[in-house]
Amino acid sequence: MYRKNCFSSSIVSLSVYFVFLIVQGQGQVTTPVRVGFYSRTCPRAELIVKQTVEDHFNSNPSVAPGLLRMHFHDCFVQGCDASILLDGANTEKTAAPNRGLRGWEVIDDAKTKLEAACPGVVSCADILALAARDSVVLTKGFSWNVPTGRRDGRVSSASETSNLPGFRDSVDVQKAKFQALGLNTQDLVTLVGKQALIHITNK
């Protein structure tokens, strides 16, 4: 069973480190992103996401590591474009590494509320990025400014999840996967260890 105090700030810090590396190293974001992207078009966007994550966390704390892991899986495959959220046959969402992910309902809830407040404005990719940050804060981690303005991906393939580092991958295979994203061996050691801890504490 998930225990709230298991999700330590050290694990959170490593998780955030991973997301920063992916966003900076993968170069998959093709549209300009900036902090406060929705300040005029949907001023309450970040607050709505924050309140939604808090509501779900208060009733089920396991959504915090779940959302962070979901963001990790999304960013590692084709960049942080929310392609992991797309429904359908043979999408990333249906792939084996993603079947145990938690927090889908949080993103759906936040999207519904944002569509009511600002129809067609806030991308799911930004919702997921903001929710991951808010999850870190709720588990006593530090906060940071999330650049927003991403566009949602329209293509999602289960086969692409083979790029995710697996617990059964050899060291050489994992190194190759990280190198493809511009990450080095030190990143591999740090981040695969982090991912293992999140997997354990998310039980």
N, C-alpha and C positions, 0 to 999 in steps of 0.2 A: 504494500500500500504506500502511496505517496505520502511523505512527511514534509511539512512546510519548511522545517529547519534544515532539511537535507540540501536544499538548493542554495548553496553558500555563495557569498559574494565573489569568492575566488573563481568559481565555475562561471558565474555571470561575467566576470571580467574577461576571461578567456573567450567566452562566447562572443562578446562585443568585439574583441580583438579580431576574431575570425571574420565577422561581418564587415568590419572596416577593411580588412585585407581583400576580401572578395570584391567589395564595391570599388576599391581603388585599383586592384590588380587586374580585374577581369575586363574592365573597359566596355561592358555590355550596355551601359546606359547611353542611348543615342540622343536623348533630348536633354537640354540644359536643366539641371536641378539646382535648387537653392533653398536655403532655410527661409521659411515663410512664404513659400510659393502660393499658398491659398489665402494669404492675408486679406486680399480684396474679394476674391471670388467665393470663398467659403471660410470666413474668419474663425468660425467655431470648429473647424474640421479636427484639429488636434485634440481639442477638449472633448469632442464627441467620442473620438476613439479612446481617449484616456478613461473617460467615465464608463464606457462599455467594457473595457478590459477590467477595470476595477470591480464592476458589478459581477462579472463572471468569476473573477479571482476570489471574491469574497465567499462565493458559494462552492467553488471548486478550485483550490490553489494549484492543482496540477496543470491548469491551462497555461500557467506562466512558462515552465520549461517547454511545454508543448508548442507554444507560439514561437518561442525562440528557435526551437529545433526546426519548425516549419520554415521559418525565414532562412535558416541555414541551408536546408534542402533546396529551397527555391533559388537562392543566390548561386549555389554551386552548379546548378543546371541552367544554362542559357542566361545567367545573370538574374538580378532581382526584378523580375517582371511579372510576378504573380501567376506564372504559367502553371504552377503547382495547384492552383485553385480551380482550373478548368475541368468541368465535368465531361464525361464521354468515355467511350471504349478506348482502351490502350492509351490513356493520358497519364501524365506524371502522377496524378492523384491515385490512380489504380495500381501503380507499380508497387512491388513488394516492399521496398524501403520506406514507402510513405503510408502503408496501410495502417500502421499503428500510431500515426501522428494524432495529436489532440489539439483542439482549439478551432476547428473549422467553424463551429457555431458562433464563435466570438467574431470572426471576420464577417460572417454572414449578417450578424446582428448589427455590427458597426456600419456595414455597407447599406443596410436597410435604413438606418437612422440618418446616414449622410445623404442618401437619395431623397429622403423626405425634406431635409434641410437645404440641400444644394444639388438638385438633380443633374446627373451627368457631369459632375465636376471632379470629384476626388477618385483617383484610380485605386484599384485593389492593391496594386504594388505598393503604393504609399500607405494604405491602410495596414498592410502586413508589416511594413518597416516601422511604422509608428507603434503598432501593437507590440512588436518585439522590444522596442525601447521601453515602453510602459511596463512590460512584464519584468524587465530588469529592475526598474525602479521599485516596483511592488515587492520584489524579493530582496530589498535592501541593497541593491546595487546602485551604481551612480547613474546620473542622467546625462544626456548629451543632445545636442541639436541635430535633428534628422533633416537632411536636405530632401525636399519633396519636388514633385513635378515629373515623376516617372510615368511612362505609358505602359499600359498592360500588354503583355504578350498575347498573341492570338494563336500560337502554335504550342502544343503540348504533346510530348511523346514519351510513353513509358520507357522506351529503349534508351532515352537520354539519361535516365537515372543510373545507368551503369557507370556513369562518371562519378557518382557519389562514392566516397571512400567507405569500404566495407570492413567489418571486423575480421573477416576471413581473407581479405586481400593480403597478398605478400607485400613485403616492404617495398620491393621494386615497383609493384603495381601502384601502390599508394603514392610513391614518389613521383611516378609518371603523371598521375592524376593531379597532383598539386603543382607540378611543374607546368602543366598545361594552362594553369591559371596564373602563372607568374609567381608562385609561392615556392619557398625553399624547404630544405630538409628540417631546419629548425621549426618552421611553421608546422610541418607535418607532425613532428614529435609533440609540439604544444597542443595542436588542435585536435588531433586524433585522440589524445589523452583526455582532452576536455569533452569530446563527443561521447567517449565511453562513460565518463562520469554523469553526463546528462542522461544517457540511456539508463544508467543504474538508478539515479534519483527519480526518474520519471516512471518507475515501476509502481 
